[in-house]
Amino acid sequence: MRAVIQRVSEASVTIAGQVRGAIRTGLLVLLGIEAADTAEDIEWLSGKIVRLRVFPDEAGVMNRSVQEIGGGILVVSQFTLLASTKKGNRPSYLRAARPEVAIPLYGAFLCRLVADLGQPVQAGEFGADMQVALLNDGPVTILFDTKARE
């Protein structure tokens, strides 16, 4: 799994003109799923996201997690995070999981995130044409790859 995490003041996802999910202060998670992803990847990534200390404490130091501040999480599936641009100028998405594999993993990830966070999580719709709006706070943007685990 690959994820781009953005600390936001607000974020929303709209599908066919209807707001499907929205948060105020919290994290926007753009999530790409590979065919090789497992429950172990879900567990690791969810834990990292929930405990990621990117929110300021009383001294203004990034030392608090989204869980500690009671912030929200909005998850949007994005297969293009797995693009390969090695050859030519047209990205290849061969590493991205097919829907029959990705949809159950996406659902499992959302469930794990809710359990780890201890509150509901907002989400887009897998495979839908979505418009994502956000106000990146900082800006703070973190990349995760469960295969690299840096």
C-alpha positions in Angstrom: 0.0 0.0 0.0 1.1 3.5 -0.7 -0.4 6.5 1.1 -0.1 10.2 0.9 -1.1 11.7 4.2 -1.9 15.4 4.4 -2.5 17.4 7.6 -5.6 19.5 6.8 -7.6 22.3 8.3 -10.5 20.8 6.3 -11.1 18.3 3.5 -14.0 16.8 1.6 -14.7 14.4 -1.2 -17.6 15.0 -3.7 -19.1 12.4 -6.0 -21.7 13.4 -8.6 -22.2 16.7 -7.0 -22.9 15.3 -3.5 -20.4 15.6 -0.6 -19.7 12.0 0.4 -17.3 12.7 3.2 -15.9 15.7 5.0 -13.6 16.5 7.9 -12.3 19.6 9.7 -8.9 19.4 11.4 -7.3 16.0 10.7 -5.7 13.9 8.0 -6.6 13.3 4.4 -5.3 9.9 3.3 -4.9 9.2 -0.4 -4.6 5.4 -0.6 -3.2 3.1 -3.3 -3.6 -0.6 -3.0 -1.3 -3.3 -4.6 -2.3 -6.8 -5.4 0.4 -8.0 -3.1 -1.0 -6.1 0.0 -2.0 -8.1 3.0 -3.6 -7.8 6.4 -0.1 -7.1 7.8 0.2 -4.0 5.5 -3.3 -2.8 6.7 -2.3 -3.2 10.3 1.0 -1.4 9.9 -0.3 1.5 7.9 -3.4 2.1 10.0 -1.2 2.2 13.2 1.2 4.6 11.6 -1.5 7.0 10.4 -3.4 7.1 13.7 -0.2 7.6 15.8 1.6 9.9 13.3 2.7 13.0 15.4 2.2 15.9 13.0 -0.1 18.2 15.0 1.3 20.9 17.2 1.5 20.7 21.0 1.2 23.6 23.4 4.8 24.7 22.4 4.0 24.6 18.7 6.1 21.4 18.1 4.6 18.7 15.9 4.2 16.2 18.8 0.5 15.1 18.8 -1.4 12.6 16.7 -4.8 12.9 15.1 -6.0 10.5 17.8 -4.7 12.8 20.5 -6.3 15.9 19.1 -9.7 14.2 18.3 -9.2 15.0 14.6 -10.9 13.4 11.7 -9.6 11.2 8.9 -10.9 11.2 5.3 -9.7 8.3 3.1 -9.8 8.5 -0.7 -8.7 5.5 -2.9 -6.2 6.5 -5.5 -4.7 3.8 -7.7 -2.5 6.4 -9.5 -0.2 6.4 -6.5 1.1 3.0 -7.8 2.0 4.5 -11.2 5.2 3.4 -12.8 6.8 6.0 -15.1 9.9 4.0 -15.9 9.3 3.7 -19.6 7.9 6.4 -21.8 5.6 9.2 -20.7 2.4 7.2 -20.2 2.2 5.8 -16.6 1.6 2.1 -16.1 -0.7 1.0 -13.4 0.1 -2.8 -13.4 1.1 -2.7 -9.7 -2.4 -1.4 -8.7 -4.7 -4.2 -7.5 -7.7 -5.1 -9.6 -11.1 -4.1 -8.1 -11.9 -7.7 -7.0 -8.8 -7.6 -4.8 -8.6 -3.9 -3.9 -12.2 -3.4 -2.8 -12.1 -6.0 0.1 -8.6 -4.6 1.1 -10.0 -1.0 1.0 -12.9 -2.1 3.2 -10.6 -3.9 5.6 -8.3 -0.9 5.8 -11.3 1.4 6.7 -12.5 -1.0 9.4 -9.0 -1.2 10.9 -8.6 2.6 10.8 -11.9 3.0 12.6 -10.9 0.5 15.3 -7.4 2.1 15.7 -8.8 5.7 15.8 -11.7 4.9 18.0 -14.2 7.0 16.0 -15.8 6.9 12.6 -13.7 7.6 9.5 -14.9 9.5 6.4 -14.3 8.0 3.0 -14.8 8.4 -0.7 -16.1 5.6 -2.9 -13.7 3.1 -4.4 -13.5 3.5 -8.2 -15.7 6.6 -8.4 -14.9 9.8 -10.2 -14.3 12.0 -7.1 -13.4 15.6 -6.6 -11.2 16.1 -3.5 -11.0 19.5 -1.9 -8.5 20.3 0.9 -6.8 23.0 2.8 -3.4 21.6 3.6 -2.2 22.9 7.0 1.5 23.7 7.2 1.8 22.3 4.5 2.5 18.9 6.0 2.5 15.9 3.6 3.9 12.5 4.5 4.4 9.5 2.2 4.1 5.9 3.3 4.9 2.7 1.4 4.2 -0.5 3.3 6.8 -2.3 1.2 9.6 0.2 2.2 8.5 0.9 5.8 10.8 3.9 6.2 
